[in-house]
Amino acid sequence: MDSDVTLWCFDYFYHMDKANAQIHLAPARFSPITFRLLENLLDKWDPDEDITQEMAEVKSHRGTYQLDSGR
């Protein structure tokens, strides 16, 4: 599957965003690259296959806060 590498990258940035939030004792706010990787994955994802729990969490954050363009 072409999206294997994209999924690995998504997982990396997802966990980096979560770790950064934990260091600051704050709720996770996902970075623009995490959102872009999610969009890329969703474009290619088999509609009959469930998305990952991490993808669902990031998807639930879409549009809930302004993205930090400096990240």
Gaussian input, Z-matrix of N, CA and C with variables (Angstrom, degrees):
# hf/3-21g

backbone

0 1
 N
 C     1     B1
 C     2     B2     1     A1
 N     3     B3     2     A2     1     D1
 C     4     B4     3     A3     2     D2
 C     5     B5     4     A4     3     D3
 N     6     B6     5     A5     4     D4
 C     7     B7     6     A6     5     D5
 C     8     B8     7     A7     6     D6
 N     9     B9     8     A8     7     D7
 C    10    B10     9     A9     8     D8
 C    11    B11    10    A10     9     D9
 N    12    B12    11    A11    10    D10
 C    13    B13    12    A12    11    D11
 C    14    B14    13    A13    12    D12
 N    15    B15    14    A14    13    D13
 C    16    B16    15    A15    14    D14
 C    17    B17    16    A16    15    D15
 N    18    B18    17    A17    16    D16
 C    19    B19    18    A18    17    D17
 C    20    B20    19    A19    18    D18
 N    21    B21    20    A20    19    D19
 C    22    B22    21    A21    20    D20
 C    23    B23    22    A22    21    D21
 N    24    B24    23    A23    22    D22
 C    25    B25    24    A24    23    D23
 C    26    B26    25    A25    24    D24
 N    27    B27    26    A26    25    D25
 C    28    B28    27    A27    26    D26
 C    29    B29    28    A28    27    D27
 N    30    B30    29    A29    28    D28
 C    31    B31    30    A30    29    D29
 C    32    B32    31    A31    30    D30
 N    33    B33    32    A32    31    D31
 C    34    B34    33    A33    32    D32
 C    35    B35    34    A34    33    D33
 N    36    B36    35    A35    34    D34
 C    37    B37    36    A36    35    D35
 C    38    B38    37    A37    36    D36
 N    39    B39    38    A38    37    D37
 C    40    B40    39    A39    38    D38
 C    41    B41    40    A40    39    D39
 N    42    B42    41    A41    40    D40
 C    43    B43    42    A42    41    D41
 C    44    B44    43    A43    42    D42
 N    45    B45    44    A44    43    D43
 C    46    B46    45    A45    44    D44
 C    47    B47    46    A46    45    D45
 N    48    B48    47    A47    46    D46
 C    49    B49    48    A48    47    D47
 C    50    B50    49    A49    48    D48
 N    51    B51    50    A50    49    D49
 C    52    B52    51    A51    50    D50
 C    53    B53    52    A52    51    D51
 N    54    B54    53    A53    52    D52
 C    55    B55    54    A54    53    D53
 C    56    B56    55    A55    54    D54
 N    57    B57    56    A56    55    D55
 C    58    B58    57    A57    56    D56
 C    59    B59    58    A58    57    D57
 N    60    B60    59    A59    58    D58
 C    61    B61    60    A60    59    D59
 C    62    B62    61    A61    60    D60
 N    63    B63    62    A62    61    D61
 C    64    B64    63    A63    62    D62
 C    65    B65    64    A64    63    D63
 N    66    B66    65    A65    64    D64
 C    67    B67    66    A66    65    D65
 C    68    B68    67    A67    66    D66
 N    69    B69    68    A68    67    D67
 C    70    B70    69    A69    68    D68
 C    71    B71    70    A70    69    D69
 N    72    B72    71    A71    70    D70
 C    73    B73    72    A72    71    D71
 C    74    B74    73    A73    72    D72
 N    75    B75    74    A74    73    D73
 C    76    B76    75    A75    74    D74
 C    77    B77    76    A76    75    D75
 N    78    B78    77    A77    76    D76
 C    79    B79    78    A78    77    D77
 C    80    B80    79    A79    78    D78
 N    81    B81    80    A80    79    D79
 C    82    B82    81    A81    80    D80
 C    83    B83    82    A82    81    D81
 N    84    B84    83    A83    82    D82
 C    85    B85    84    A84    83    D83
 C    86    B86    85    A85    84    D84
 N    87    B87    86    A86    85    D85
 C    88    B88    87    A87    86    D86
 C    89    B89    88    A88    87    D87
 N    90    B90    89    A89    88    D88
 C    91    B91    90    A90    89    D89
 C    92    B92    91    A91    90    D90
 N    93    B93    92    A92    91    D91
 C    94    B94    93    A93    92    D92
 C    95    B95    94    A94    93    D93
 N    96    B96    95    A95    94    D94
 C    97    B97    96    A96    95    D95
 C    98    B98    97    A97    96    D96
 N    99    B99    98    A98    97    D97
 C   100   B100    99    A99    98    D98
 C   101   B101   100   A100    99    D99
 N   102   B102   101   A101   100   D100
 C   103   B103   102   A102   101   D101
 C   104   B104   103   A103   102   D102
 N   105   B105   104   A104   103   D103
 C   106   B106   105   A105   104   D104
 C   107   B107   106   A106   105   D105
 N   108   B108   107   A107   106   D106
 C   109   B109   108   A108   107   D107
 C   110   B110   109   A109   108   D108
 N   111   B111   110   A110   109   D109
 C   112   B112   111   A111   110   D110
 C   113   B113   112   A112   111   D111
 N   114   B114   113   A113   112   D112
 C   115   B115   114   A114   113   D113
 C   116   B116   115   A115   114   D114
 N   117   B117   116   A116   115   D115
 C   118   B118   117   A117   116   D116
 C   119   B119   118   A118   117   D117
 N   120   B120   119   A119   118   D118
 C   121   B121   120   A120   119   D119
 C   122   B122   121   A121   120   D120
 N   123   B123   122   A122   121   D121
 C   124   B124   123   A123   122   D122
 C   125   B125   124   A124   123   D123
 N   126   B126   125   A125   124   D124
 C   127   B127   126   A126   125   D125
 C   128   B128   127   A127   126   D126
 N   129   B129   128   A128   127   D127
 C   130   B130   129   A129   128   D128
 C   131   B131   130   A130   129   D129
 N   132   B132   131   A131   130   D130
 C   133   B133   132   A132   131   D131
 C   134   B134   133   A133   132   D132
 N   135   B135   134   A134   133   D133
 C   136   B136   135   A135   134   D134
 C   137   B137   136   A136   135   D135
 N   138   B138   137   A137   136   D136
 C   139   B139   138   A138   137   D137
 C   140   B140   139   A139   138   D138
 N   141   B141   140   A140   139   D139
 C   142   B142   141   A141   140   D140
 C   143   B143   142   A142   141   D141
 N   144   B144   143   A143   142   D142
 C   145   B145   144   A144   143   D143
 C   146   B146   145   A145   144   D144
 N   147   B147   146   A146   145   D145
 C   148   B148   147   A147   146   D146
 C   149   B149   148   A148   147   D147
 N   150   B150   149   A149   148   D148
 C   151   B151   150   A150   149   D149
 C   152   B152   151   A151   150   D150
 N   153   B153   152   A152   151   D151
 C   154   B154   153   A153   152   D152
 C   155   B155   154   A154   153   D153
 N   156   B156   155   A155   154   D154
 C   157   B157   156   A156   155   D155
 C   158   B158   157   A157   156   D156
 N   159   B159   158   A158   157   D157
 C   160   B160   159   A159   158   D158
 C   161   B161   160   A160   159   D159
 N   162   B162   161   A161   160   D160
 C   163   B163   162   A162   161   D161
 C   164   B164   163   A163   162   D162
 N   165   B165   164   A164   163   D163
 C   166   B166   165   A165   164   D164
 C   167   B167   166   A166   165   D165
 N   168   B168   167   A167   166   D166
 C   169   B169   168   A168   167   D167
 C   170   B170   169   A169   168   D168
 N   171   B171   170   A170   169   D169
 C   172   B172   171   A171   170   D170
 C   173   B173   172   A172   171   D171
 N   174   B174   173   A173   172   D172
 C   175   B175   174   A174   173   D173
 C   176   B176   175   A175   174   D174
 N   177   B177   176   A176   175   D175
 C   178   B178   177   A177   176   D176
 C   179   B179   178   A178   177   D177
 N   180   B180   179   A179   178   D178
 C   181   B181   180   A180   179   D179
 C   182   B182   181   A181   180   D180
 N   183   B183   182   A182   181   D181
 C   184   B184   183   A183   182   D182
 C   185   B185   184   A184   183   D183
 N   186   B186   185   A185   184   D184
 C   187   B187   186   A186   185   D185
 C   188   B188   187   A187   186   D186
 N   189   B189   188   A188   187   D187
 C   190   B190   189   A189   188   D188
 C   191   B191   190   A190   189   D189
 N   192   B192   191   A191   190   D190
 C   193   B193   192   A192   191   D191
 C   194   B194   193   A193   192   D192
 N   195   B195   194   A194   193   D193
 C   196   B196   195   A195   194   D194
 C   197   B197   196   A196   195   D195
 N   198   B198   197   A197   196   D196
 C   199   B199   198   A198   197   D197
 C   200   B200   199   A199   198   D198
 N   201   B201   200   A200   199   D199
 C   202   B202   201   A201   200   D200
 C   203   B203   202   A202   201   D201
 N   204   B204   203   A203   202   D202
 C   205   B205   204   A204   203   D203
 C   206   B206   205   A205   204   D204
 N   207   B207   206   A206   205   D205
 C   208   B208   207   A207   206   D206
 C   209   B209   208   A208   207   D207
 N   210   B210   209   A209   208   D208
 C   211   B211   210   A210   209   D209
 C   212   B212   211   A211   210   D210

   B1=1.4557
   B2=1.5267
   B3=1.3133
   B4=1.4671
   B5=1.5190
   B6=1.3265
   B7=1.4470
   B8=1.5153
   B9=1.3391
   B10=1.4640
   B11=1.5207
   B12=1.3132
   B13=1.4715
   B14=1.5271
   B15=1.3108
   B16=1.4699
   B17=1.5242
   B18=1.3209
   B19=1.4621
   B20=1.5257
   B21=1.3278
   B22=1.4702
   B23=1.5237
   B24=1.3167
   B25=1.4763
   B26=1.5270
   B27=1.3232
   B28=1.4656
   B29=1.5320
   B30=1.3370
   B31=1.4636
   B32=1.5252
   B33=1.3259
   B34=1.4684
   B35=1.5307
   B36=1.3386
   B37=1.4629
   B38=1.5315
   B39=1.3187
   B40=1.4695
   B41=1.5299
   B42=1.3241
   B43=1.4607
   B44=1.5342
   B45=1.3157
   B46=1.4729
   B47=1.5302
   B48=1.3251
   B49=1.4674
   B50=1.5283
   B51=1.3305
   B52=1.4640
   B53=1.5380
   B54=1.3367
   B55=1.4633
   B56=1.5285
   B57=1.3193
   B58=1.4679
   B59=1.5255
   B60=1.3078
   B61=1.4672
   B62=1.5287
   B63=1.3213
   B64=1.4652
   B65=1.5204
   B66=1.3229
   B67=1.4725
   B68=1.5279
   B69=1.3461
   B70=1.4656
   B71=1.5287
   B72=1.3413
   B73=1.4674
   B74=1.5307
   B75=1.3240
   B76=1.4595
   B77=1.5315
   B78=1.3210
   B79=1.4716
   B80=1.5291
   B81=1.3004
   B82=1.4766
   B83=1.5198
   B84=1.3301
   B85=1.4683
   B86=1.5176
   B87=1.3015
   B88=1.4512
   B89=1.5203
   B90=1.3227
   B91=1.4580
   B92=1.5304
   B93=1.3191
   B94=1.4682
   B95=1.5288
   B96=1.3201
   B97=1.4672
   B98=1.5323
   B99=1.3251
   B100=1.4658
   B101=1.5261
   B102=1.3337
   B103=1.4712
   B104=1.5310
   B105=1.3148
   B106=1.4746
   B107=1.5263
   B108=1.3205
   B109=1.4662
   B110=1.5282
   B111=1.3218
   B112=1.4684
   B113=1.5235
   B114=1.3223
   B115=1.4619
   B116=1.5201
   B117=1.3289
   B118=1.4583
   B119=1.5219
   B120=1.3175
   B121=1.4626
   B122=1.5297
   B123=1.3336
   B124=1.4659
   B125=1.5244
   B126=1.3302
   B127=1.4706
   B128=1.5256
   B129=1.3264
   B130=1.4628
   B131=1.5287
   B132=1.3390
   B133=1.4605
   B134=1.5217
   B135=1.3176
   B136=1.4617
   B137=1.5295
   B138=1.3201
   B139=1.4656
   B140=1.5338
   B141=1.3300
   B142=1.4588
   B143=1.5265
   B144=1.3464
   B145=1.4639
   B146=1.5243
   B147=1.3393
   B148=1.4664
   B149=1.5244
   B150=1.3353
   B151=1.4625
   B152=1.5239
   B153=1.3370
   B154=1.4642
   B155=1.5243
   B156=1.3194
   B157=1.4629
   B158=1.5328
   B159=1.3313
   B160=1.4629
   B161=1.5273
   B162=1.3220
   B163=1.4656
   B164=1.5281
   B165=1.3223
   B166=1.4673
   B167=1.5272
   B168=1.3366
   B169=1.4680
   B170=1.5251
   B171=1.3259
   B172=1.4686
   B173=1.5274
   B174=1.3085
   B175=1.4783
   B176=1.5248
   B177=1.3313
   B178=1.4701
   B179=1.5295
   B180=1.3312
   B181=1.4732
   B182=1.5309
   B183=1.3298
   B184=1.4704
   B185=1.5143
   B186=1.3440
   B187=1.4585
   B188=1.5181
   B189=1.3273
   B190=1.4661
   B191=1.5249
   B192=1.3270
   B193=1.4656
   B194=1.5181
   B195=1.3385
   B196=1.4596
   B197=1.5231
   B198=1.3316
   B199=1.4528
   B200=1.5239
   B201=1.3113
   B202=1.4608
   B203=1.5374
   B204=1.3204
   B205=1.4709
   B206=1.5249
   B207=1.3327
   B208=1.4578
   B209=1.5106
   B210=1.3140
   B211=1.4711
   B212=1.4884
   A1=108.62
   A2=116.51
   A3=122.06
   A4=111.96
   A5=117.63
   A6=118.95
   A7=113.85
   A8=119.17
   A9=120.56
   A10=111.85
   A11=116.95
   A12=120.40
   A13=109.63
   A14=117.56
   A15=120.35
   A16=109.98
   A17=117.58
   A18=120.76
   A19=110.63
   A20=117.40
   A21=120.21
   A22=110.59
   A23=117.17
   A24=120.94
   A25=110.22
   A26=115.92
   A27=120.09
   A28=110.14
   A29=116.81
   A30=120.72
   A31=111.53
   A32=116.51
   A33=120.96
   A34=110.38
   A35=117.23
   A36=120.28
   A37=111.90
   A38=117.00
   A39=120.35
   A40=109.51
   A41=116.56
   A42=120.28
   A43=112.08
   A44=117.74
   A45=120.01
   A46=110.18
   A47=116.59
   A48=120.47
   A49=110.94
   A50=116.53
   A51=120.31
   A52=110.59
   A53=117.15
   A54=120.87
   A55=111.01
   A56=117.19
   A57=120.38
   A58=110.82
   A59=116.90
   A60=120.28
   A61=110.57
   A62=116.43
   A63=119.61
   A64=111.54
   A65=116.88
   A66=120.06
   A67=110.54
   A68=116.33
   A69=121.58
   A70=112.57
   A71=116.22
   A72=121.63
   A73=110.79
   A74=115.23
   A75=121.45
   A76=109.35
   A77=116.10
   A78=118.09
   A79=109.58
   A80=115.37
   A81=119.62
   A82=110.75
   A83=114.03
   A84=122.77
   A85=104.62
   A86=115.53
   A87=119.46
   A88=111.21
   A89=114.88
   A90=122.30
   A91=110.83
   A92=116.14
   A93=119.77
   A94=113.08
   A95=117.82
   A96=118.84
   A97=110.81
   A98=117.54
   A99=120.55
   A100=109.59
   A101=116.46
   A102=120.41
   A103=111.32
   A104=117.07
   A105=119.82
   A106=111.49
   A107=116.42
   A108=119.94
   A109=110.44
   A110=117.24
   A111=120.46
   A112=110.45
   A113=117.31
   A114=120.74
   A115=110.81
   A116=116.30
   A117=120.49
   A118=110.95
   A119=116.49
   A120=120.50
   A121=111.39
   A122=116.26
   A123=119.43
   A124=111.85
   A125=116.74
   A126=120.76
   A127=111.71
   A128=116.93
   A129=121.43
   A130=113.34
   A131=117.26
   A132=121.37
   A133=110.43
   A134=116.64
   A135=122.65
   A136=108.04
   A137=118.04
   A138=120.08
   A139=113.43
   A140=117.75
   A141=121.31
   A142=112.41
   A143=116.31
   A144=121.52
   A145=109.28
   A146=116.60
   A147=120.87
   A148=110.09
   A149=115.96
   A150=119.71
   A151=108.06
   A152=116.00
   A153=120.05
   A154=110.09
   A155=115.41
   A156=120.90
   A157=110.53
   A158=116.19
   A159=120.58
   A160=111.01
   A161=116.35
   A162=120.28
   A163=110.16
   A164=117.26
   A165=121.27
   A166=110.84
   A167=116.92
   A168=119.86
   A169=111.29
   A170=116.89
   A171=119.86
   A172=109.56
   A173=117.03
   A174=121.26
   A175=110.53
   A176=117.07
   A177=120.36
   A178=112.25
   A179=117.44
   A180=121.74
   A181=112.33
   A182=117.32
   A183=119.38
   A184=110.57
   A185=114.62
   A186=121.16
   A187=115.51
   A188=118.79
   A189=119.57
   A190=113.14
   A191=117.14
   A192=120.77
   A193=108.74
   A194=114.59
   A195=120.44
   A196=109.05
   A197=115.49
   A198=119.83
   A199=110.81
   A200=115.85
   A201=122.77
   A202=107.02
   A203=116.42
   A204=120.03
   A205=112.54
   A206=117.36
   A207=120.73
   A208=113.27
   A209=117.48
   A210=120.70
   A211=110.28
   D1=130.99
   D2=-179.93
   D3=-61.77
   D4=-28.03
   D5=-174.71
   D6=-82.54
   D7=1.35
   D8=178.87
   D9=-55.63
   D10=-49.82
   D11=-178.81
   D12=-66.44
   D13=-39.16
   D14=178.11
   D15=-63.46
   D16=-40.19
   D17=178.48
   D18=-65.14
   D19=-41.03
   D20=176.95
   D21=-61.74
   D22=-42.79
   D23=178.07
   D24=-63.94
   D25=-44.17
   D26=177.93
   D27=-57.67
   D28=-48.07
   D29=179.77
   D30=-59.24
   D31=-41.56
   D32=178.45
   D33=-58.47
   D34=-53.14
   D35=-176.99
   D36=-69.47
   D37=-34.19
   D38=175.55
   D39=-57.63
   D40=-50.55
   D41=-177.43
   D42=-70.50
   D43=-31.74
   D44=174.67
   D45=-64.61
   D46=-44.58
   D47=178.39
   D48=-61.28
   D49=-42.45
   D50=179.51
   D51=-65.89
   D52=-42.35
   D53=179.61
   D54=-64.63
   D55=-42.56
   D56=178.47
   D57=-60.94
   D58=-40.17
   D59=178.36
   D60=-64.35
   D61=-40.91
   D62=-179.46
   D63=-65.71
   D64=-37.73
   D65=177.82
   D66=-59.79
   D67=-36.69
   D68=-178.27
   D69=-94.18
   D70=6.85
   D71=-179.32
   D72=52.07
   D73=44.82
   D74=-177.28
   D75=-128.10
   D76=159.96
   D77=174.28
   D78=-67.33
   D79=150.60
   D80=-179.28
   D81=-66.87
   D82=135.95
   D83=170.58
   D84=-127.10
   D85=119.93
   D86=-172.66
   D87=-80.78
   D88=147.32
   D89=-176.14
   D90=-80.38
   D91=160.14
   D92=178.36
   D93=-55.53
   D94=-37.27
   D95=-179.24
   D96=-67.68
   D97=-34.71
   D98=177.71
   D99=-63.71
   D100=-43.17
   D101=177.69
   D102=-64.76
   D103=-41.16
   D104=179.83
   D105=-64.88
   D106=-41.61
   D107=177.22
   D108=-63.48
   D109=-39.83
   D110=176.74
   D111=-59.82
   D112=-47.50
   D113=-179.28
   D114=-59.43
   D115=-42.13
   D116=178.54
   D117=-62.39
   D118=-43.01
   D119=178.90
   D120=-64.74
   D121=-43.95
   D122=-178.51
   D123=-64.17
   D124=-33.37
   D125=178.43
   D126=-63.25
   D127=-30.84
   D128=-175.02
   D129=-105.91
   D130=-4.79
   D131=-173.45
   D132=-72.70
   D133=139.65
   D134=176.00
   D135=-66.36
   D136=120.01
   D137=-176.63
   D138=-62.27
   D139=-18.55
   D140=178.57
   D141=-86.71
   D142=-4.58
   D143=-178.72
   D144=-107.01
   D145=135.41
   D146=177.61
   D147=-67.26
   D148=144.33
   D149=174.18
   D150=-79.02
   D151=164.39
   D152=-178.90
   D153=-73.14
   D154=163.37
   D155=177.90
   D156=-61.36
   D157=-39.19
   D158=179.01
   D159=-64.49
   D160=-42.79
   D161=178.13
   D162=-62.17
   D163=-42.18
   D164=179.75
   D165=-62.71
   D166=-39.33
   D167=179.18
   D168=-64.47
   D169=-47.12
   D170=179.53
   D171=-64.27
   D172=-41.36
   D173=178.88
   D174=-58.46
   D175=-37.50
   D176=-179.54
   D177=-69.95
   D178=-16.15
   D179=179.77
   D180=-90.30
   D181=-11.63
   D182=-176.74
   D183=-58.07
   D184=128.25
   D185=176.13
   D186=76.60
   D187=5.64
   D188=-177.82
   D189=-91.97
   D190=-12.36
   D191=176.77
   D192=-155.51
   D193=159.03
   D194=178.40
   D195=-73.11
   D196=134.95
   D197=-179.56
   D198=-74.41
   D199=143.05
   D200=178.68
   D201=-85.68
   D202=102.45
   D203=-176.32
   D204=-69.53
   D205=-12.07
   D206=178.13
   D207=-85.08
   D208=1.60
   D209=-178.15
   D210=-97.14

